[in-house]
């Protein structure tokens, strides 16, 4: 009898242990299911921007009558940086008596030494590869086979108003692309002012010198400083090409005239400039 009682007690203990383990497993399952259900509940109750109606870029929309997601600017409003009351400052042209655009030999703001220094810096960065530091159209890329750039010291360029250079930098001309992305409007005007100063420096006469100022030859100054005789007549590199006569099928940047009235580059005869 005692042996049977002992066996019965062991069976009851095993049943109790199994029942406890099963209860623990069931509890963990219930906890996992409860957590999963809570996650589903939270996901279904989201009210942030992810579930709200919104516009997708470059897509249509059924909300507006024209079915366009990208909305046009509101009528009779001006966006930031769009209020350009001084049109001459941003365009370089005015409306002439005949209704056509006209360039002006006028700066929209005073020219100071700081403006000229800024124009010189921008000119040396963006213009010298084609026009060279002195503006004779013999830049480094021209010496390597590119089309000759405009000589800023020939008679045509000297007679052009100062806003012409601003307009060319804004829209391009011939083989020259526009530089409106690289140069802000104020920088374009500064470069135009520096071009005028550069033209004066290369074409100055004794009458332009104030009284009492001694004028010396540049070659003599170079010799005194131990520099080579760099003040020599300009010579067109043998690697440069002349893209004439024009080809009817060729286009020009900005629809500008690709072949000006003076297609040949004029080389000054003097060695002092």
Buried (B, 14 or more C-beta within 10 A) or exposed (E): EEEEEEEEEEEEEEEEEEEEEEEEEEEEEEEEEEEEEEEEEEEEEEEEEEEEEEBEEEEEBEEEEEEEBEEEEEEEEEEEEEEEEEEBBBBBBEEEEEEEEEBBEEBBEEBEEEBBEBBBBBBEEBBBBBBBEBBBBBBEEBBEEBBBBBBBBBEEBBEBBBBBBBBBBBBBBBBBBBBEEEBEBBBBBBBBBBBBBBBEEBEEEEEEEEEEEEEEEBBEEBEEEEEEEEBEEBEBEEEBEEBEEEEEEEEBBBEBEBEEEEEEBBBBEEEEB
